[in-house]
Amino acid sequence: MQTIGLIGGIGWASTAEYYRLINERIGARLGVAHSARIILFSIDQFDFTARAAQADPASIHDFLVEEGVRLKAAGADFFLFCANGVHRFADNAFAGLFAVPLQPPGDAGQAAEVGRRAAGDAGMARL
């Protein structure tokens, strides 16, 4: 099973929801003794919103790329943001960072399915 990287904290409630739904889907498909391999980086929402409010779009872009690089260094095979709005700042910032491209926003149940499809036979195919 591949390791899912989650960037959360932008809205802690949605972070908890992503985590819960991903693991519920894994448990439903593989059995209750299973859970997802997840690395969760929870950022301070203030750090995100302060950068997003700046006139310089590079500030938020660089901040998000730094978080993606940290997830990759920690062992994530791909990652998702645990909030839909952040994707408008990400565009192509993560091209080439992961073998699996940045996934579009959606609900956490879709997140597990996107990860399974994107990873294919590489490890999450059993999802």
KAMO-V420869 format. One record per residue. SS is DSSP state (a for helix, b for strand, c for the rest). OMEGA is omega in radians with two decimals (* if undefined). Layout:
ss=<SS | SS>
omega=<OMEGA | OMEGA>
This chain:
ss=<c | c | c | b | b | b | b | b | c | c | c | a | a | a | a | a | a | a | a | a | a | a | a | a | a | a | a | a | a | a | c | c | c | c | c | c | c | b | b | b | b | b | c | c | a | a | a | a | a | a | a | a | c | c | c | c | a | a | a | a | a | a | a | a | a | a | a | a | a | a | a | a | a | a | c | c | c | b | b | b | b | c | c | c | c | c | a | a | a | a | c | c | c | c | c | c | c | c | c | c | c | c | c | c | c | c | c | a | a | a | a | a | a | a | a | a | a | a | a | a | a | a | c | c | c | c | c>
omega=<3.10 | -3.13 | 3.12 | 3.01 | 3.09 | 2.98 | -3.08 | 3.12 | 3.13 | 2.94 | -2.99 | -3.13 | 3.12 | 3.07 | 3.12 | -3.14 | 3.08 | -3.11 | -3.12 | -3.06 | 3.09 | -3.12 | 3.06 | 3.14 | 3.10 | -3.14 | 3.14 | -3.08 | -3.04 | -3.09 | -3.01 | 3.11 | -3.10 | 3.00 | -3.11 | 2.96 | -3.03 | 2.91 | -3.10 | 2.98 | 3.14 | 3.14 | 3.10 | -3.11 | 3.12 | 3.13 | 3.13 | -3.05 | 3.10 | 3.12 | -3.14 | -3.11 | -3.12 | 3.13 | -3.10 | -3.11 | 3.13 | -3.12 | -3.14 | 3.10 | -3.11 | 3.12 | -3.12 | 3.10 | 3.11 | 3.12 | 3.10 | 3.10 | 3.11 | 3.11 | 3.14 | 3.13 | 3.14 | 3.07 | 3.12 | 3.09 | 3.04 | -3.13 | 3.12 | 2.94 | 3.14 | 3.09 | -3.08 | -3.02 | -3.07 | -3.11 | -3.13 | 3.11 | -2.97 | -3.06 | -3.09 | -3.07 | -3.01 | 3.13 | 3.09 | -3.13 | 3.12 | 3.07 | 3.11 | -3.10 | 3.05 | -3.08 | -3.14 | -3.14 | 3.12 | 3.12 | -3.05 | 3.06 | 3.06 | -3.12 | 3.12 | 3.14 | 3.10 | 3.12 | 3.13 | -3.13 | -3.08 | -3.10 | 3.10 | -3.09 | -3.06 | 3.08 | -3.11 | -3.08 | -3.14 | 3.08 | *>
